[in-house]
Amino acid sequence: MNARKFIAGSSREALKLVRIELGEDAVILSNRKVAEGVEIVAILGSELAHLNETRVVESRASSKPRVDKRIEARPGLSDRAQNQASTLGAKILAAETQRAVIPAPVAVQAAEEPAEQQRLLSELKSMHKQMQEQMATLAWGNIQQQDPKRSGLMRDMVNVGFSPALSRRLLDKMPANADLNWVKRILAHNLRVAGVQDDVVTRGGVYALVGPTGVGKTTTTAKLAARAVVRYGADKVALVTTDSYRVGAYEQLRIYAKILGVTVHAVRDANDLKLTLSGLKHKHLVLIDTMGVGQRDSRVAEQTRMFDEAGIDRLLLLNATSAGGTLDDVVKMYGGPGVIGCIPTKLDEAVTLGTVLDVVARHKLAMHYIASGQRVPEDLHEVKLDYLLHRTFKDVGKASNFALPEMDFPAFMAGLTSGVAAGREYAH
């Protein structure tokens, strides 16, 4: 194997050199202190695959292993971890020896060989993963000891809902004297807010509110309509619904329209929508309430095509109580060039806002409003980043069954090394 040596002032810097030169799949063979700092020996991950392809046929008489490879002791690891690392090293040596010394095949051996190769390759990959996790745990443990302030801020971000990958990407650029206020400033810099000139109520036009079931589309439609009625009068505002699937959907919107004194129209398909909108050209603002279905329903794609064909801009509603993976999926399924921004909803029900802000920042969605209740129109508010970030971090450090304890932080972060790429699009 073509092993390479990397020397740097700290384990973190050495691991960064390994990732740059050999990639995320590099295999760490050893880690030790040297006069210059820390020395790491690593190989390309592809070397493991080559072990599955290369065979050296030797006689049984000369089948003794000639290579004496050991995993060197790692400074900073516990005795148990040292023993595990040594065991892994022995397994790697045994696996390499077993692959390098193969007796002349016979018929039975030839039939069993593919299965044995797959087993060996699977074991090598498993050992590779364990080694990487142990090295990553060591690296995060060093960070926690050498820079407890930075690791503490990262733990706080994870505990209030920000993704580990984004938190690590942001704090990798953190200066030595930074604190929570620095974190808030960087987050504020990366959170987009629609300006006055982009306000849908002020600009007017036709807009569709989209999002999955239960996100608050109908109520938010009524809240925006109420703002427009106050400014421009009821005769300048109209409501449209494409929701012919949900029981009572049209009736709920009709009640809001009656209270506001505006007209409401129900449409069935693209042709019906175009015909209805042609009769509403004189209106300052037309808001379209859409059907409530899960983001993976095939009707979401049909709806998107209908709005794209009609040239209708969309506002995506994001439920602040949803998990990060769900919100990412919602953006993926509903996203596209026609989405001009978002409205986070149900802020009054969310314990923390870190998750929804993380998704908004990473997907570069402009926030037009925030919604935090059922009252029309009181519970629709303009976006104030200072308030949102204060609300996000105000309970940081508070005891919770879902908070990540300090002692578990290195192991938790070590298991997420593959997710670092997810935060690379984040600005600095």
Secondary structure, DSSP 4 states (H G I P E B T S, - for coil): ---EEEEESSHHHHHHHHHHHH-TTPEEEEEEEETTEEEEEEE-THHHHHHHH---B--GGG-S------PPP-TT--HHHHHHHHHHHHHHHHHHHHHH-BPPP-HHHHHHHHHHHHHHHHHHHHHHHHHHHHHHHHHHHHHHHH-HHHHHHHHHHHHTT--HHHHHHHHTT--TT--HHHHHHHHHHHS-B--GGG-HHHH-EEEEEE-STTS-HHHHHHHHHHHHHHHH-GGGEEEEE---SSTTHHHHHHHHHHHHT-EEEE--SHHHHHHHHHTTTT-SEEEEE-----TTSHHHHHHHHHHHHHT-EEEEEEETTS-HHHHHHHHHHH-STTEEEEEEE-TTT-S-SHHHHHHHHHTTPPB--EE-SS-TTTTEE---HHHHHHHHHTTTT---TTS--GGGHHHHHHTTGGGGGGGTT---
